[in-house]
Amino acid sequence: MYKVKLQANHLPKIREAGHMKDTEGTLRHPDRTMDRISVFFYVKQGAIHVFENENEYRIQAGGYLFLKNNTPHWGGDFYTPGTEWYYIHFYAEPSVDQEDEFSPFHNSPILLDSIYSSQLTFPKSGSVSHREYTEKQLSSIVHAFESPSAFRALQACSLTYQLFIDLYRNAINSQAGTRSSRVISRIIEFLHRNKHAKLVSRDFEDALEMNYAYLSSLFKKQTGKSITAYKNELLIAQAIDLFKTTNLNVTEVSSTLGFSNPYYFSRVFKRVTGVSPSLYISEIYRNQ
């Protein structure tokens, strides 16, 4: 299956966006290979039949499909009379396979640089749960694209990014009922409930009734980080809150959070945030 990917810190760059309706049923999807252009379309009424190499798709009203750049696709059946759809053509970025996939399990209040350097792999196809909302989004995108404003490209791109994020989030949420997702959610809930405690592997095994090696491996696979790294993020988030709301110094915060010494605390703080605690303090507002 040919997945469309987007770097989290890049807007989709729109080449064309529009709305069409085949009243007579005389059209079908074009036969083409678009070198740098990926395609998104959403069916408002009727159905669209498309092939992409060896894969066949029939997208019904309320459904959408992403077609990857540089991959042949063509239409199957002619549209039924009254078929209506929105489409967006956008420039594809160079391959981002080396980037980590965005993790929906990142509940830390620290917005790390790694979030923005991750990639989003969009669902190939799907159905929207709130059609009226999605169709308003698409109408706004087309309106922005067709506007005479000098900012039309930026507005259309930012609105499209929001649409794509909504579709991505909905696809992730639909997978939340899987066993692995439930386990990850339980681990995260346990970490948040015990963010002040010094946890060892036995604590996780007792609380979740599973082998720690399995929990650790699954967590790393699903989130891209170890349980210890996530725990450290929670501790550093608390440290940042203390730096903002109190006049405690680095040594005092380190002791309050249970670190063995301020030097180890400083190493963990820099590993998580990219800066030392003293530099972080100098860059924020805090109580005087």
N, C-alpha and C positions, 0 to 999 in steps of 0.2 A: 504494500500500500504506500502511496506517495504522499508523505506528510509535509505540510507547509509549516515552516518554523520562522520565528521572529525573535530577535534579541530584545530582551526586556527594556533596554534603554534606547530603542529605536522606534520611532513612529513608522507605521506602514506608509510608504510613499505612493500616493495615489496617482495613477496615470489617467484613469477614467472611472466615472461612476454614473449610473443612470437607472432609469425605471422603464420597463417595456411591457407591452401587452399585445398578444397575438389574438386579435378578435376573430379572425377567420380560420385559424388553425393551419396556416400555410408555412410556418417556420419550424425549424428545429435547430438544435445547438450547432454552432459552427465546427467544421473540421479544421483543426489547426494545431500547431506547436508554437507556443509563445516563449521565446528565448529567455528573457529576463522577467517576464510578467507572470505572477500568480493570479488566480481568479477566485473570487468568492461570489456565490449567488444565493439568493433566498427566494423561494417560491411563495408568492402571496395567494395565487389561485391556480388551480389546475395541477399539472405535474410536468417535470422535465426529465427526459431519459438521456443519460450521458455515459459514454465509455471513456475510460482513461487507461490506455494500454490494455491489459487483460482484465481490468476491473470494470464492472457494470454498476451503474447507480440509477435508481428511479427516485427522484426527490419529489415528495408530495407537498401540498400546501402546508405552510408552517415549518418546512424543513430547509436546510441549507447544505451546501457542499463547498469545500475548498479544492481547487485544482492546482497542482504544482507546476511551477515554471519548467520549461524545457522538457515537458512530458506530453506526448501526443494525446489529444482528446478530441472526441467527435460526438455528434448527436446520433441518437437512435431513432425512435419514433418521432413523427411530427407532433407538435404540440396540439393538445385538444383545444378547440375554440374557447377563447376567453382566458387562456393561460396568461398569468401576469407575474412578473418577477423584477427583483432588484439585482444589480450586479456591481461589483467593484473590481477593477483591475489595478494591481499594485506591484511596484518593483520589488523583486526579491533581493535580499541581501546575500553576500557571499556565504558559503557554508559556515554554519556555527556549530558543527558537530562536536567541536572541542569544548564547548561551553557546557556547564552543568545545567540540568533541567531545573526550572523554577520549582520550589517545594511549597505546596499549600499548607505544610505542617509547621511553618515558621511563625510561632506565636510570641517570639521575643520582642519586647518593645524597642530594641535597638535596630535601627535601619542600617544594615551593613552594606558595604559596597558590593558584596557578592550577590545580593539580591538583584542589583541592576545589571550585573554582568552575566546573569543567567539567561536561558532561552525558554521560549514558550513553544511547545509543539501542539498545534491546534488539532482538535478532533476533526477527522476527515469529513464527517457529516453528522447531522443530528437534527433534532426538533427543538423548537423553542417553547417554553412553557407559558410565556406571556406574549402572544403574537402582536397585540396592539402596541405594546411598549417597543418591541423590536422593530415593527414597521414604522413607528414614529422616529426611531433612531435612524433608520435607513432613509426615510424621507428627509430628515435633517441633513444627512450626509450629502444627498443629491442636491438639496437646496444650496448648501455651502459650496459644493463643487461648481454649480452653475451660476453662482453669484458673481457680479462684476467686481467685488471687493478685491483689493490687492492681497488680502490675507486669506483668500479662498482656499489655497492649497493647504496652508497650515491648519485652518479650521476643519477642512474635510479630513485631513490626516488625523487630527486629534480626536474627532468624533468617531472615526473608523477604529482607532486604537481602543476607545472605550467600548465599542460594540464587540470587538474581538476579545477583549478581556472578559466581558460579560459571558460570552459563549464559552470561553476557556474555563471560567469559574463554574458555570453551570455543569459543564462536562465533568469537572473534578468532583463537584458536589454529588453528582449522580453515582460516583464510584465510592462514596463515603460509606456505603453499607457493606463493602467487601470486608472479609475477615482481616486482611492485613491492615486496612485503613482503620478498622476498629481497634486493633492492637496498638497501632501508633498513637491514636487519640488517647487511649488509656495510659500509655507511657507518659505522654505530654501532660495529661491531667495530674498524674501522680507526681511528676516533677514540679508542677506549679503548686500543688498542695503542700509539697515538702521542700520548697525552695530555700528554706532556712536550715534544713537538716543536712548532716553529712551522711550521704547514702552510700551503701555498698551493694554489691551484686545480690546478696541474700535478701535485701530489702525489696528489690524488684521482683525476685522470684516468689517471695511470700505474698506480695501485694497482687501480682498478676497471675500467679500459679503457672508460670512457664519458666523454662530454662533461660538463664541470663544470656548465654552465648547466642541462642536463637533470637532473643529480644534485641540484643545489640546488633546482630547482623541485619535483621529486618529494619531496624531504625536507621542504620547507616544507608541501606539501600533506598529507603523511601524518602529520607530527608537530606541525604548527602553529607551528613555529619554524625559524629559519634554521640552517644548519650552523655558522655562526660563533657564534650564541647557544648552541647545544648545546656547542660547544667551550669557550665561556666558563664554562658551568655546570660542566664537568669541572675546569677550572682553579680555580674558586672552591671546589669541593668539596675540592681538594687544599689550598687556602689554609686552609679551616676545619679540616682535619685537622692542619695545621701549628700553627695557633693553639691547638688542644686539646692537642697532644702535646709542644710545645716552648715556649720562652720568646722566640721570635723576634718582633720588632715588625713593624708594618705595612710599613715600608721594607724590612726584611730579607726578609719573605715575598714582597713584590712583586718583589724582585731574584731570589730563588730560583726563582720561577715564570716569569721572563723577561719581565715587563712593562717597558715603556719607562721608566716612572717611577711613583712611588707614588700620584700624583694620578690617573693614568689607571686604575691598579689599584683605587683606592677607588671611582671612578665605576662600573667594571664590577661590583665587589663589591656595591654598593648596588643597581645595576640588577637583579642576579640575586636577591639576598636581601631587598631592601627596606630594609636598614639599613646603616649605615656599618661598616667593619671595627672601628673603635674601640668602637662601641656593641656590636657582636657579641661582642668580646672581654670587655667588662664583664659580659655576661650568661651566660657559660659558665664551667664549671670548667676550669682549666688548671694546668699544672705551675707551682709556685712557686719 
